[in-house]
């Protein structure tokens, strides 16, 4: 199968999966909500897409001759691109922690080591 056929198959499978499983945005969002509950930490649709990419890479390592690994990975990569957040909610948490640290951390001045001699 050449690269153009691989991309055609990838698009075809996206359409088939949408008919079979419904809106992919909802599906990835639902999976992220379930994973958040299971893991007790925030999981995003982007995270789900990256995990699925990782699964396809692991499967590909065991059976590199199977075209569906490559085709599915193309689709998961496309979803990761779509869900890649400009503003990740985890960034807000990290910014909040940083602001608290700046507010409550002691103000230290740099002390130069004594000159030898």
Helices and strands as residue ranges (DSSP letters): H 3-21, H 24-39, H 45-62, H 67-83, H 89-104
